[in-house]
Amino acid sequence: MHIWVDADACPAVVKDILYRAAKRWQRPVTLVANRMLYTPPSPWIRAVQVPRGFDVADDYIVRHAGPGDLVITGDIPLAAQALERGAFVLSPRGERHTADTIRERLSLRDMMEDLRNAGIDTGGPAAFGQSDRRAFGNALDRLMAASKGRGPAL
């Protein structure tokens, strides 16, 4: 299982969790962003800088992620594409997206975008907090354990 991270908007605390997980589970983690990223020295961690542009990082992840890989993203269209490629998907808040849940998430995203385009203030997501960090860490541990045959089936 290769872990692909949509790193442009990924919270630093989630990246820190992933750095520790890469070492612990000995899984490659690739952060993809349109800017230079600092990553700790590790044979398991690398960063890829892609050119600036709309969805360039997303397109890179979709081209490279495959069945059984894990994609970390808060981008719902990218999550849908990764699922189509057979990857597992987690949001930085620990929500696992599946083929069964992604259609509803896409519909909700589209509806909120329509409201914003109509000038309605829909607010934004809540600030990333300790409970989000904990939820992400727990969800990641469950996926990693299952992929190593130490937990419930994926």
N, C-alpha and C positions, 0 to 999 in steps of 0.2 A: 504494500500500500504506500503510494507516494502521496504526500500531503501538499496540495497547491493552495496558496494563499493569495486572495485578491487584496494586496497589501496597501493600496492607496488609502483606503478608508478603514483599515483594520486597526482597532485600538492597540496601543503599545502593550497593555497588560495581556492581551490575547496573544500577541507575538511572543511575549516572555513565556507564557504557558507553553506555546508551541516549541520554543527553543528547548525548554526542559523536557518536553515530551519526545522530541527528536532524539535526544541523548538516551532517555530512559527506555524508549521502545525501539531504538535504533531504526528509525524510519526517516527517509529523506523528506525534508521540508524545503519547498521552493516558494519564496515570496516574489510576487510579480507586481511591479509598480512602474509608473512613468517617471520616477525620480530615483536617485541613488538612495540606497538603504544601507544602514549599518546592520550587520549581523555578527553575532559572536563567532569566533573561529571554531569551526566544527566540521568534520567530514560529512555530517548529516544535514547541514544547513547551507543554502545558497540563495542569493538574490539575483533576479533577472530584471534589468531595466529595459523597458520597451519605449518606443517613441511616444511622444505626447499625441493625443488624439482620442476621439470618441470611441470607447469600448476596445481600445488596442490591447490593454491588459486582459480584458475579458476574453477577447479572441485568442490570445496566446494560451490562456488556461484551457479553453475549450479544445484547441488543437492538440494540446499535450496531455490532458487528463484522460485517463482510460478507465475501463471497467475495474472496479475494486479500489480505485484511488479515492482520496478524500479531498473535497474542495471546501475551503473556508471562505464564505462570502456573505455579505448582507444584501447583495444585488440579486433581486428575484429573477430577472431574465437570465442572468448567468447561472443561477441555481438550476433553473429549468433546463438549460442547455447541458449542464454537467450531468444532470440526472438522465437525460437522453443518451449520454455517452456511457452510462453505466456506473458513474461515480456516486459516492455517498456525498451528502452536502450537509454542512453545519453552518449556522449563522454565528457571528461572533458572540451572540447572546445565548448560545447553546441550543437553539431550536434546530431540530433535525428536519430537513425537508425530504419528502418522499414523493414518488409519482402520484400517490393518493392525495397529498396535501398541496402540491405546487399549483394546481389549477386554481384553487381557491385563493391562494396568495397572489397569483398573477391577476386575477379578477379584482381583488381588493386594491392592488397597486394601481391598476388602470383606472379604477373608480376614483381613487384619491388624486391621481394625476389630472383627471377630468375636472374635479372640483377645484384644484389649484389653478388650472387653466381658465376656469370660469371666474377667478378672482376670490374664491372662498379660502379663508385662512384655515388650513387643516391642522396647524401646529406641526410639531415634529416629534421624533421619538424621544422618550424619556432619556435623561442623562445615563450614561453607562455607569452602573454601580457595582457594589460588592456582590449583590445577588446574581448579576449578569456574569460576572467573573467566575463565581462558583458554579453556575449552571453550565457555562462553557467547559470548564475543567472537568466536571462530572460527565458531561456528554462525550467529551473527547476520550476520557478514560474508558467509558463503556464501549465505545467503538474500537479503541485500540485493543482492549481485552478480548472482545469478540473476534477481532481479526487474527489474534494469536491463539484462538481456541480456548480462552480462559473465561469466557463469559457467555451470556445468552446469544443466540444466533443473530446475525445482522439482519 
